[in-house]
Amino acid sequence: MTVINLEHEVELRHLEHFVAVAEERSFTRAAARVHLVQSALSVSVRSLERELGSRLFERTTHHVELTDAGQALLVEAQRTLAAAEAARDAVAAVHGGVRGTVRVGIMHSLALIDLGDLLVRYNRERPQVQIVPSAAQGGSTELARQVTNGRLDLAFAALPGGYPPGLTVRPLASEPMSLACPPDHPFASRRVIPLAELDGARFVDFPPGWGTRRSVDQIFLDSGLQREIAVEVADIPTVVDLVRAGFGFAFLSPSLVPGSRRIALRTVRPRPVFAVSLITPDDRPPSAAARALIDLVLTTYPHPDSRQERSAES
């Protein structure tokens, strides 16, 4: 693997430009993101490569890929930029209040947490802070990765099988999931269905990185049962429509489909549980702005057992 020489001083703007290209995988999109013309961005990246004595990208007509050296630099560059932003925020807080930017990862459905209310209250108290919400197609697994690598300051996530190292996990709320089936299915007339009766059944489910999917996968694994995933979709209303049309069952949190008459929701024993947690990085302190949001979340959603707060490394 290529070794990067970091003895020379590297300007933060060059790191910012490098990270933009690395994350966008495109000089065109990265230039728009950092508000530069593409030629100026290319000059900045080449200057960084000369400074470090190593190529950071493999460029082709249609693709931009990180080299081994670029991969090694990306994590450190993201951490350096986050630390610089936190330092600026700390100085700004001394001279007139909390300001800065907080990047928040959110799931595609967050019914157990009233995110809108949290952000309204936060913005009312700290109007100089910009909140940037960000969802991830890869679900909670991707959100956890983005918190770890510095792209997000914090995130709401659900990973019942365990979180990766490098995160502090604070449980906030949980809800048992119910079996969704068509209203004319025989299960719809029953109050409780043993999970064993679903062995080998067809399901409509979310992508593997989603917390709800992982909850159901885990309970089937623990019970020694199997199921067939007939359709994968990343949209809750579409899941409901496909269940109603008979493509398969689904496990859903009742709060995700309040008052729905299009499908029946029935209790299964044992029941999978959907649990939402707040995740933050272990290896860097939050900025003053992020800390204020973390405190607001934990005050609003105190977990009954404070011992649940833990490092994922423990």
Rosetta silent file (secondary structure, phi, psi, omega in degrees, C-alpha in Angstrom):
SEQUENCE: MTVINLEHEVELRHLEHFVAVAEERSFTRAAARVHLVQSALSVSVRSLERELGSRLFERTTHHVELTDAGQALLVEAQRTLAAAEAARDAVAAVHGGVRGTVRVGIMHSLALIDLGDLLVRYNRERPQVQIVPSAAQGGSTELARQVTNGRLDLAFAALPGGYPPGLTVRPLASEPMSLACPPDHPFASRRVIPLAELDGARFVDFPPGWGTRRSVDQIFLDSGLQREIAVEVADIPTVVDLVRAGFGFAFLSPSLVPGSRRIALRTVRPRPVFAVSLITPDDRPPSAAARALIDLVLTTYPHPDSRQERSAES
SCORE:     score description
SCORE:     0.000 S_00000001
   1 L     0.000  143.651  179.293    0.000    0.000    0.000 S_00000001
   2 L   -67.469  136.975  177.506    1.168    3.532   -0.782 S_00000001
   3 L  -100.177  129.393 -178.793    2.460    5.496    2.201 S_00000001
   4 L   -91.001  132.646  175.616    1.463    9.157    2.380 S_00000001
   5 L   -85.361  111.091 -177.694    4.039   11.692    3.507 S_00000001
   6 L  -105.583   17.575 -177.572    2.241   13.946    6.001 S_00000001
   7 L   -71.124  -28.337 -177.829    5.267   15.884    7.167 S_00000001
   8 L   -83.689  154.004  177.218    4.323   18.946    5.106 S_00000001
   9 L   -70.868  133.746  179.787    1.580   21.347    6.115 S_00000001
  10 L  -115.427  128.897 -178.994   -1.663   20.676    4.253 S_00000001
  11 L   -74.750  142.353 -178.125   -4.226   23.445    3.827 S_00000001
  12 H   -61.453  -35.307 -178.451   -7.732   22.715    5.059 S_00000001
  13 H   -64.004  -35.074  177.105   -9.279   23.950    1.802 S_00000001
  14 H   -65.869  -40.220  177.250   -7.320   21.300   -0.123 S_00000001
  15 H   -64.636  -40.167  178.611   -8.626   18.614    2.246 S_00000001
  16 H   -61.164  -42.965  179.734  -12.159   19.933    1.838 S_00000001
  17 H   -67.133  -40.581  178.119  -11.857   19.726   -1.932 S_00000001
  18 H   -61.271  -46.250 -178.898  -10.356   16.227   -1.747 S_00000001
  19 H   -63.183  -40.128  179.117  -13.170   14.977    0.520 S_00000001
  20 H   -59.990  -45.693  178.812  -15.802   16.445   -1.786 S_00000001
  21 H   -65.951  -41.929 -178.798  -14.390   14.566   -4.793 S_00000001
  22 H   -62.923  -40.321 -177.343  -13.949   11.371   -2.773 S_00000001
  23 H   -79.490  -34.922 -178.871  -17.522   11.417   -1.494 S_00000001
  24 H   -84.784  -20.276 -176.070  -19.152   12.528   -4.745 S_00000001
  25 L    56.840   32.174 -178.481  -16.950   10.304   -6.961 S_00000001
  26 L  -162.893  129.382  176.081  -17.157   13.097   -9.507 S_00000001
  27 H   -69.311  -33.273 -179.608  -15.210   16.311  -10.080 S_00000001
  28 H   -65.176  -50.088 -179.964  -18.312   17.913  -11.607 S_00000001
  29 H   -67.559  -38.294  179.682  -20.565   17.237   -8.618 S_00000001
  30 H   -64.546  -39.564  179.167  -17.788   18.054   -6.155 S_00000001
  31 H   -61.800  -41.455  177.677  -17.136   21.410   -7.858 S_00000001
  32 H   -65.353  -37.631 -178.553  -20.806   22.342   -7.499 S_00000001
  33 H   -64.874  -39.046 -177.226  -20.750   21.233   -3.860 S_00000001
  34 L  -100.680    7.777  174.754  -17.786   23.461   -2.912 S_00000001
  35 L    60.700   49.194  175.205  -18.823   26.294   -5.258 S_00000001
  36 L  -128.656  155.640  168.731  -15.770   26.171   -7.529 S_00000001
  37 L   -72.832  153.534 -172.693  -15.346   25.822  -11.257 S_00000001
  38 H   -62.626  -35.185 -179.412  -14.154   22.337  -12.117 S_00000001
  39 H   -64.739  -38.695  178.985  -10.761   23.486  -13.365 S_00000001
  40 H   -67.541  -37.424  177.532  -10.016   25.209  -10.052 S_00000001
  41 H   -65.138  -41.696  179.195  -11.027   22.092   -8.133 S_00000001
  42 H   -62.572  -40.441  177.901   -8.729   19.954  -10.273 S_00000001
  43 H   -62.643  -40.912  179.909   -5.843   22.333   -9.615 S_00000001
  44 H   -62.721  -44.457 -179.318   -6.513   22.127   -5.859 S_00000001
  45 H   -66.402  -41.866  178.602   -6.510   18.311   -5.871 S_00000001
  46 H   -63.971  -35.515  177.253   -3.318   18.143   -7.947 S_00000001
  47 H   -63.356  -40.708  178.129   -1.680   20.575   -5.511 S_00000001
  48 H   -65.491  -40.922  178.878   -2.599   18.265   -2.626 S_00000001
  49 H   -62.865  -40.787  177.300   -1.214   15.269   -4.485 S_00000001
  50 H   -65.476  -39.731 -179.202    2.088   17.081   -5.069 S_00000001
  51 H   -62.744  -38.423 -177.451    2.199   18.124   -1.410 S_00000001
  52 H   -91.889  -12.314  178.987    1.726   14.538   -0.252 S_00000001
  53 L    70.229   33.296 -177.618    3.794   12.965   -2.993 S_00000001
  54 L  -157.179  143.437  173.508    1.105   10.469   -3.969 S_00000001
  55 L   -72.516  135.184 -177.891   -1.762   10.063   -6.412 S_00000001
  56 L  -104.361  -22.847 -177.882   -5.096   10.169   -4.600 S_00000001
  57 E  -133.064  146.335  166.907   -7.483    9.374   -7.477 S_00000001
  58 E  -100.126  115.971 -175.209   -7.568    7.142  -10.511 S_00000001
  59 E  -105.176  130.441  171.038   -9.289    9.233  -13.174 S_00000001
  60 L  -126.150 -177.565 -178.446  -10.993    7.846  -16.270 S_00000001
  61 L   -62.356  -37.282 -173.123  -13.463    9.400  -18.673 S_00000001
  62 L  -115.357   -9.091 -173.444  -16.476    8.249  -16.695 S_00000001
  63 L  -135.451  149.842  171.446  -15.185    7.327  -13.238 S_00000001
  64 E  -127.727  117.377 -178.546  -13.193    8.746  -10.350 S_00000001
  65 E  -123.624  146.232  176.774  -11.911    6.167   -7.865 S_00000001
  66 E   -72.386  139.642  168.872   -9.731    6.517   -4.790 S_00000001
  67 L   -78.934  176.883  175.017   -6.278    4.973   -4.850 S_00000001
  68 H   -59.052  -40.274  178.529   -4.981    3.123   -1.791 S_00000001
  69 H   -64.986  -40.154  178.078   -3.377    6.378   -0.694 S_00000001
  70 H   -63.604  -40.802  176.884   -6.643    8.218   -1.218 S_00000001
  71 H   -60.660  -42.355 -179.160   -8.523    5.654    0.875 S_00000001
  72 H   -65.793  -37.373 -177.743   -5.983    6.086    3.663 S_00000001
  73 H   -74.800  -31.652 -171.169   -6.245    9.862    3.538 S_00000001
  74 H   -56.901  -49.238 -177.967  -10.040   10.054    3.401 S_00000001
  75 H   -61.188  -45.363 -179.264  -10.729    8.987    6.988 S_00000001
  76 H   -67.777  -36.274  178.938   -8.065   11.302    8.406 S_00000001
  77 H   -65.796  -42.314  178.226   -9.190   14.188    6.212 S_00000001
  78 H   -62.248  -41.030  179.165  -12.798   13.818    7.360 S_00000001
  79 H   -67.904  -39.836  179.474  -11.685   13.794   10.995 S_00000001
  80 H   -63.164  -44.315  179.674   -9.415   16.793   10.489 S_00000001
  81 H   -65.760  -38.654  177.936  -12.179   18.835    8.880 S_00000001
  82 H   -64.939  -39.809  178.965  -14.630   17.873   11.642 S_00000001
  83 H   -66.724  -39.081  178.625  -12.096   18.908   14.304 S_00000001
  84 H   -65.134  -40.116  178.101  -11.472   22.231   12.551 S_00000001
  85 H   -65.066  -40.843  178.649  -15.202   22.896   12.368 S_00000001
  86 H   -63.769  -38.326  178.686  -15.593   22.064   16.064 S_00000001
  87 H   -64.406  -42.898  177.497  -12.754   24.460   16.913 S_00000001
  88 H   -62.271  -41.573  179.868  -14.403   27.275   14.961 S_00000001
  89 H   -63.884  -39.214 -179.182  -17.717   26.584   16.665 S_00000001
  90 H   -63.941  -41.683  178.467  -16.081   26.655   20.120 S_00000001
  91 H   -66.976  -41.828  179.526  -14.526   30.060   19.450 S_00000001
  92 H   -62.044  -36.067 -179.469  -17.799   31.376   18.022 S_00000001
  93 H   -63.098  -32.108  178.792  -19.658   30.222   21.135 S_00000001
  94 H   -69.585  -29.584 -174.125  -17.418   32.447   23.270 S_00000001
  95 L  -107.704   41.637  171.601  -18.249   35.450   21.114 S_00000001
  96 L   125.503   27.816  172.276  -22.002   35.396   21.005 S_00000001
  97 L   106.372  168.100 -177.602  -23.626   32.022   21.237 S_00000001
  98 L   -73.945  134.543  176.157  -23.623   28.593   19.643 S_00000001
  99 L  -147.990  178.718 -179.986  -23.383   28.496   15.871 S_00000001
 100 E   120.910 -159.313 -177.206  -22.156   26.200   13.142 S_00000001
 101 E  -129.253  137.478  175.726  -23.572   23.170   11.324 S_00000001
 102 E  -121.609  119.992 -179.387  -24.885   19.882   12.711 S_00000001
 103 E   -96.966  116.276 -171.754  -25.188   16.956   10.289 S_00000001
 104 E  -114.951  124.855  176.518  -27.906   14.587   11.478 S_00000001
 105 E   -87.646  132.499 -178.717  -28.546   11.135   10.069 S_00000001
 106 L  -128.701  149.063  175.131  -32.194   10.086    9.975 S_00000001
 107 L   -80.706  164.167 -178.713  -33.972    6.886    9.040 S_00000001
 108 L   -66.809  -22.954  173.835  -36.589    6.833    6.307 S_00000001
 109 L  -138.570  126.890 -175.234  -39.230    6.455    8.983 S_00000001
 110 L  -134.091   49.639 -173.264  -38.804    7.819   12.489 S_00000001
 111 L   -64.895  -27.745 -178.415  -42.313    7.608   13.914 S_00000001
 112 L   -73.578  -17.363  179.968  -41.131    6.776   17.445 S_00000001
 113 L  -120.395  129.023  177.886  -39.233   10.079   17.616 S_00000001
 114 L   -84.999   81.327 -176.339  -40.887   13.432   16.905 S_00000001
 115 H   -63.612  -38.013  179.907  -37.976   14.827   14.931 S_00000001
 116 H   -59.138  -44.229  179.201  -39.945   17.831   13.723 S_00000001
 117 H   -64.100  -42.049  179.191  -40.698   18.955   17.272 S_00000001
 118 H   -59.432  -45.599 -175.983  -37.064   18.486   18.305 S_00000001
 119 H   -71.276  -35.030  176.466  -35.768   20.600   15.418 S_00000001
 120 H   -62.615  -45.688  179.590  -38.356   23.353   15.938 S_00000001
 121 H   -64.751  -41.049 -179.335  -37.379   23.650   19.597 S_00000001
 122 H   -65.027  -46.257 -178.740  -33.683   23.555   18.777 S_00000001
 123 H   -65.295  -31.339  178.382  -33.944   26.201   16.044 S_00000001
 124 H   -65.897  -37.585 -177.644  -35.955   28.452   18.320 S_00000001
 125 H   -85.745  -26.689 -175.528  -33.184   28.406   20.941 S_00000001
 126 L  -136.481   71.687 -175.091  -30.220   28.420   18.520 S_00000001
 127 L   -66.677  -15.430 -178.787  -31.171   30.200   15.294 S_00000001
 128 L   -85.601   -4.175  179.395  -27.524   30.588   14.254 S_00000001
 129 E   -95.535  134.739  175.257  -27.029   26.821   13.919 S_00000001
 130 E   -98.633  121.439  175.785  -27.763   25.103   10.613 S_00000001
 131 E   -95.348  127.963  179.476  -29.194   21.594   10.919 S_00000001
 132 E  -117.871   96.690  177.110  -28.540   19.378    7.879 S_00000001
 133 E   -74.622  147.929 -178.622  -30.667   16.182    7.971 S_00000001
 134 E  -147.604  123.508  174.109  -29.494   13.308    5.803 S_00000001
 135 L   -94.468  167.767 -178.214  -31.125    9.950    5.037 S_00000001
 136 L  -137.402  128.735  178.860  -29.258    6.936    3.690 S_00000001
 137 L   -60.878  -28.906  179.810  -30.453    4.377    1.167 S_00000001
 138 L   -80.560    5.349  176.171  -28.401    1.780    3.045 S_00000001
 139 H    70.603 -154.535 -174.946  -30.462    2.347    6.192 S_00000001
 140 H   -63.125  -31.072  178.171  -29.079    2.264    9.709 S_00000001
 141 H   -61.403  -44.448  178.905  -25.992    0.321    8.662 S_00000001
 142 H   -70.145  -37.727  177.989  -24.931    3.150    6.366 S_00000001
 143 H   -60.369  -43.260  178.389  -25.855    5.807    8.945 S_00000001
 144 H   -61.575  -40.880  178.965  -23.581    4.126   11.490 S_00000001
 145 H   -63.992  -39.985 -178.446  -20.744    4.049    8.968 S_00000001
 146 H   -71.371  -31.182  173.736  -21.184    7.750    8.192 S_00000001
 147 H   -68.151  -41.917 -179.555  -21.103    8.683   11.892 S_00000001
 148 H   -62.989  -42.375 -175.872  -17.934    6.643   12.325 S_00000001
 149 H   -88.380    1.045  172.880  -16.130    8.211    9.362 S_00000001
 150 L    95.613    0.513  178.044  -17.145   11.764   10.211 S_00000001
 151 L   -72.947  -25.856  177.502  -19.710   12.504    7.516 S_00000001
 152 L  -122.824  146.767  176.373  -22.395   12.786   10.208 S_00000001
 153 L   -82.409  -33.108 -179.903  -22.186   14.295   13.691 S_00000001
 154 E  -162.321  166.741 -179.868  -24.932   12.049   15.066 S_00000001
 155 E  -156.744  153.611  168.618  -27.728    9.838   13.804 S_00000001
 156 E   -96.200  125.801 -173.208  -30.932    8.102   14.784 S_00000001
 157 E  -146.955  166.255  178.316  -30.509    4.429   13.962 S_00000001
 158 L  -142.976  105.057  178.602  -31.774    0.918   14.677 S_00000001
 159 L  -130.715   85.084 -175.194  -29.352   -2.007   14.538 S_00000001
 160 L   -62.382  -23.829 -179.118  -30.697   -4.808   16.737 S_00000001
 161 L   -80.913   -2.161 -179.457  -27.819   -7.149   15.900 S_00000001
 162 L   116.446  146.367 -179.096  -25.296   -4.766   17.424 S_00000001
 163 L   -95.830  152.867  179.616  -23.506   -1.597   16.419 S_00000001
 164 L   -69.862  161.298  177.084  -19.988   -1.450   14.978 S_00000001
 165 L   -60.827  157.303  176.821  -17.053   -0.324   17.167 S_00000001
 166 L    93.990    7.248 -178.316  -16.367    3.375   17.494 S_00000001
 167 E  -125.954  146.810  167.285  -19.881    4.470   18.443 S_00000001
 168 E  -101.490  128.641 -172.345  -21.668    5.446   21.619 S_00000001
 169 E  -114.810  123.630 -179.568  -25.224    4.103   21.521 S_00000001
 170 E  -120.938  104.624  179.324  -28.037    5.653   23.564 S_00000001
 171 E   -61.148  139.115 -177.748  -31.409    3.828   23.341 S_00000001
 172 E  -117.136  -48.835 -176.048  -34.349    6.219   23.001 S_00000001
 173 E  -158.423  155.043  179.248  -37.575    4.331   22.229 S_00000001
 174 E  -146.160  161.328 -178.134  -38.798    0.923   21.142 S_00000001
 175 E  -155.124  132.322  174.506  -41.940   -0.725   19.851 S_00000001
 176 E   -64.849  144.017  178.947  -42.965   -4.349   19.196 S_00000001
 177 L   -94.983  151.917 -178.727  -43.561   -5.084   15.533 S_00000001
 178 E  -116.997  155.883  177.573  -46.724   -6.699   14.176 S_00000001
 179 E   -80.670  125.710  176.466  -47.348   -9.046   11.288 S_00000001
 180 E   -97.743  130.871  178.814  -48.975   -7.312    8.334 S_00000001
 181 E  -144.994  163.020  177.485  -51.225   -9.451    6.127 S_00000001
 182 L   -60.808  147.411 -176.831  -54.118   -8.871    3.701 S_00000001
 183 L   -63.938  -19.164  179.504  -57.424   -8.240    5.503 S_00000001
 184 L   -99.579    7.539  178.323  -58.964  -11.359    3.897 S_00000001
 185 L   -76.883  146.912  178.634  -56.095  -13.687    4.889 S_00000001
 186 H   -54.011  -32.653  178.830  -56.926  -16.387    7.518 S_00000001
 187 H   -62.980  -25.882 -175.957  -54.347  -14.841    9.873 S_00000001
 188 H   -65.856  -22.383 -179.512  -56.403  -11.628    9.924 S_00000001
 189 H   -91.090    2.478 -178.421  -59.125  -13.373   11.971 S_00000001
 190 L  -109.745  149.075 -179.147  -56.676  -14.521   14.664 S_00000001
 191 L   -82.865  -40.469 -176.802  -55.380  -12.515   17.604 S_00000001
 192 E  -133.775  135.720  178.092  -51.986  -14.221   17.992 S_00000001
 193 E  -119.972  123.401  174.928  -49.922  -16.189   15.470 S_00000001
 194 E   -62.939  138.634 -179.589  -47.000  -18.375   16.576 S_00000001
 195 H   -58.488  -32.452 -178.636  -43.840  -17.417   14.717 S_00000001
 196 H   -58.426  -27.682 -179.975  -43.330  -21.082   13.832 S_00000001
 197 H   -72.393   -8.990  179.017  -46.352  -20.886   11.508 S_00000001
 198 H   -98.705    4.448  179.371  -44.395  -18.411    9.370 S_00000001
 199 L   -60.372  122.742  179.663  -41.552  -20.857    8.689 S_00000001
 200 L    82.920    0.987 -176.562  -40.901  -20.778    4.939 S_00000001
 201 L   -73.722  157.317  177.234  -43.425  -17.978    4.299 S_00000001
 202 E   -85.827  140.836 -178.642  -42.979  -15.288    1.656 S_00000001
 203 E  -131.895  148.934  164.841  -42.244  -11.741    2.852 S_00000001
 204 E  -100.356  128.059 -174.838  -42.078   -8.220    1.530 S_00000001
 205 E  -145.955  172.583 -179.782  -39.243   -6.485    3.337 S_00000001
 206 L   -87.362  169.077  178.440  -36.847   -3.579    3.422 S_00000001
 207 L   -59.257  157.043 -173.981  -33.183   -3.657    2.310 S_00000001
 208 L   -57.761  -27.829 -178.191  -30.774   -5.579    4.583 S_00000001
 209 L   -78.462   -9.672 -177.752  -29.269   -2.439    6.161 S_00000001
 210 L   -75.847  144.557 -177.899  -32.604   -1.223    7.548 S_00000001
 211 H   -62.516  -40.045  179.648  -33.243   -1.684   11.264 S_00000001
 212 H   -63.140  -40.498  179.052  -36.672   -3.260   10.791 S_00000001
 213 H   -63.001  -44.278 -177.788  -35.215   -5.846    8.408 S_00000001
 214 H   -67.008  -33.908  177.690  -32.420   -6.697   10.815 S_00000001
 215 H   -61.928  -45.089 -178.378  -34.880   -7.100   13.701 S_00000001
 216 H   -71.361  -42.913  176.785  -36.918   -9.637   11.771 S_00000001
 217 H   -55.973  -41.247 -176.763  -33.869  -11.431   10.389 S_00000001
 218 H   -66.220  -41.969 -176.721  -32.534  -11.787   13.930 S_00000001
 219 H   -71.471  -32.867  175.076  -35.706  -13.264   15.425 S_00000001
 220 H   -68.047  -41.004  178.743  -36.005  -15.819   12.604 S_00000001
 221 H   -63.257  -45.350 -179.240  -32.345  -16.742   13.071 S_00000001
 222 H   -64.134  -30.607 -177.664  -32.761  -17.078   16.848 S_00000001
 223 H   -89.805   -2.440 -179.428  -35.840  -19.259   16.374 S_00000001
 224 L    70.159   25.961 -178.228  -34.184  -21.541   13.815 S_00000001
 225 L  -109.809  164.694  178.203  -36.788  -20.606   11.193 S_00000001
 226 L  -127.249  160.128  174.582  -36.510  -19.484    7.597 S_00000001
 227 L  -148.356  161.252  179.709  -38.472  -17.166    5.327 S_00000001
 228 E  -107.357  125.457  175.295  -38.420  -16.151    1.687 S_00000001
 229 E   -87.954  103.908 -176.910  -37.908  -12.492    0.791 S_00000001
 230 E   -78.371  -37.349 -177.570  -40.121  -12.157   -2.281 S_00000001
 231 E  -143.377  139.048  172.077  -39.680   -8.398   -2.749 S_00000001
 232 E  -115.804  126.369  176.968  -37.318   -5.790   -1.300 S_00000001
 233 L  -139.279  151.178 -178.568  -38.404   -2.141   -1.347 S_00000001
 234 L  -106.649   47.514 -176.527  -37.146    0.968    0.440 S_00000001
 235 L  -156.099  122.635 -174.613  -40.543    2.567    0.955 S_00000001
 236 H   -66.646  -47.111  177.948  -43.116    1.861    3.672 S_00000001
 237 H   -57.961  -35.051  178.519  -46.298    2.716    1.694 S_00000001
 238 H   -68.385  -37.322  174.715  -45.129    0.410   -1.089 S_00000001
 239 H   -58.164  -46.769  179.544  -44.594   -2.400    1.424 S_00000001
 240 H   -59.266  -45.114 -179.457  -48.178   -1.906    2.614 S_00000001
 241 H   -62.586  -41.748 -178.337  -49.488   -1.977   -0.968 S_00000001
 242 H   -69.673  -36.657  175.333  -47.572   -5.156   -1.824 S_00000001
 243 H   -63.174  -45.741  179.533  -48.758   -6.933    1.333 S_00000001
 244 H   -61.007  -33.483 -179.539  -52.339   -5.977    0.529 S_00000001
 245 L   -81.639   -2.675  174.891  -51.866   -7.311   -3.016 S_00000001
 246 L    89.787   17.633  179.448  -50.734  -10.679   -1.644 S_00000001
 247 L   -75.888  -17.187  179.283  -47.028  -10.613   -2.491 S_00000001
 248 L   158.992  173.387  174.682  -46.134  -11.671    1.057 S_00000001
 249 E   -81.147  173.680  172.522  -46.301  -10.824    4.731 S_00000001
 250 E  -153.576  150.771  169.843  -44.345   -8.027    6.398 S_00000001
 251 E  -101.241  126.088 -178.007  -43.402   -7.050    9.908 S_00000001
 252 E  -133.738  148.256  171.021  -44.193   -3.397   10.601 S_00000001
 253 L   -75.653  130.363 -179.114  -44.198   -1.130   13.620 S_00000001
 254 H   -53.634  -31.322 -179.234  -47.843   -0.087   14.246 S_00000001
 255 H   -67.606  -17.532  179.534  -46.745    3.551   14.470 S_00000001
 256 H   -79.985  -20.939 -178.265  -45.639    3.369   10.824 S_00000001
 257 L  -132.419   58.360 -176.524  -49.156    2.553    9.596 S_00000001
 258 L   -64.750  132.617  175.100  -51.537    4.339   12.017 S_00000001
 259 L    67.474   14.428 -177.580  -55.216    3.762   11.323 S_00000001
 260 L   -71.828  128.654  175.221  -54.537    1.686    8.205 S_00000001
 261 L  -105.452    0.669 -176.514  -57.551   -0.343    7.095 S_00000001
 262 L   -81.271  -20.881  178.654  -55.837   -1.661    3.991 S_00000001
 263 L  -136.619  162.636  174.960  -53.964   -4.381    5.881 S_00000001
 264 E  -101.584  138.989  176.480  -54.396   -6.327    9.098 S_00000001
 265 E  -113.377  121.117 -175.663  -51.783   -6.078   11.851 S_00000001
 266 E  -127.840  151.431 -179.689  -51.575   -9.090   14.131 S_00000001
 267 E   -76.838  136.839  175.590  -49.438  -10.093   17.100 S_00000001
 268 E  -118.617  141.444  175.987  -46.799  -12.788   16.595 S_00000001
 269 E  -118.297  126.487   -8.482  -45.102  -14.721   19.409 S_00000001
 270 L   -71.295  159.797 -174.329  -42.222  -14.178   19.858 S_00000001
 271 L  -105.077  135.516  170.308  -42.335  -10.618   18.515 S_00000001
 272 L   -71.694  152.557 -177.992  -39.499   -8.700   16.859 S_00000001
 273 E  -121.881  136.320  175.765  -38.852   -5.275   18.383 S_00000001
 274 E  -100.912  117.980 -175.694  -37.954   -2.065   16.592 S_00000001
 275 E  -124.504  125.855 -179.692  -35.649    0.050   18.806 S_00000001
 276 E   -99.392  133.761  178.236  -34.363    3.525   17.916 S_00000001
 277 E  -127.565  157.333  171.076  -31.069    4.781   19.364 S_00000001
 278 E   -96.699  126.804 -179.343  -29.027    7.938   19.141 S_00000001
 279 E  -118.165  139.016  178.813  -25.503    7.194   17.938 S_00000001
 280 E  -137.120  158.428 -178.074  -22.452    9.459   18.204 S_00000001
 281 E   -75.090  147.360  177.172  -18.743    8.877   17.510 S_00000001
 282 L   -82.644  -29.152 -166.146  -16.411    7.671   20.247 S_00000001
 283 L   -95.107    3.918  177.047  -13.207    9.125   18.838 S_00000001
 284 L  -150.252  139.573 -179.965  -14.059   12.826   18.624 S_00000001
 285 L   -73.748  149.165  178.378  -15.973   15.201   20.918 S_00000001
 286 L   -72.140  153.578  172.344  -19.116   16.814   19.529 S_00000001
 287 L   -66.312  167.345  178.966  -19.145   20.481   18.626 S_00000001
 288 H   -60.085  -38.346  179.987  -21.022   22.825   20.944 S_00000001
 289 H   -67.137  -43.806  178.907  -23.916   22.867   18.493 S_00000001
 290 H   -66.161  -39.718  179.453  -24.046   19.058   18.238 S_00000001
 291 H   -60.630  -39.127  179.497  -23.738   18.696   22.011 S_00000001
 292 H   -65.003  -38.892  178.429  -26.750   20.961   22.495 S_00000001
 293 H   -70.038  -40.669  176.993  -28.833   18.827   20.136 S_00000001
 294 H   -58.142  -45.690 -179.893  -27.682   15.610   21.808 S_00000001
 295 H   -62.428  -40.029  179.104  -28.680   17.019   25.197 S_00000001
 296 H   -64.006  -42.879  179.837  -32.102   18.056   23.882 S_00000001
 297 H   -62.233  -46.306 -176.187  -32.741   14.575   22.453 S_00000001
 298 H   -70.821  -28.889  176.234  -31.711   12.800   25.658 S_00000001
 299 H   -72.449  -37.089 -177.967  -33.774   15.160   27.812 S_00000001
 300 H   -76.529  -34.520 -178.033  -36.834   14.636   25.627 S_00000001
 301 L  -124.895   67.325  178.758  -36.423   10.851   25.353 S_00000001
 302 L   -69.502  131.567  178.511  -34.815    9.658   28.597 S_00000001
 303 L   -79.905  138.541 -178.019  -34.273    5.920   28.560 S_00000001
 304 L   -61.168  -22.743 -179.415  -35.674    4.155   31.676 S_00000001
 305 L  -122.264  100.237 -176.215  -32.388    2.323   32.182 S_00000001
 306 H   -64.205  -17.227  178.638  -29.389    4.673   31.998 S_00000001
 307 H   -69.261  -13.797  179.461  -27.100    1.649   32.018 S_00000001
 308 H   -69.383  -22.812  177.368  -28.166    1.058   28.416 S_00000001
 309 L   -70.672  127.351 -172.113  -25.932    3.933   27.353 S_00000001
 310 E  -158.215  162.979  170.444  -22.718    2.303   26.375 S_00000001
 311 E   -85.793  139.830  179.034  -19.823    2.283   23.991 S_00000001
 312 L   -67.166  -12.072 -179.804  -20.225   -0.197   21.163 S_00000001
 313 L   -84.849  -15.245 -176.730  -16.684   -1.289   21.870 S_00000001
 314 L   -78.870    0.000    0.000  -17.521   -2.575   25.349 S_00000001
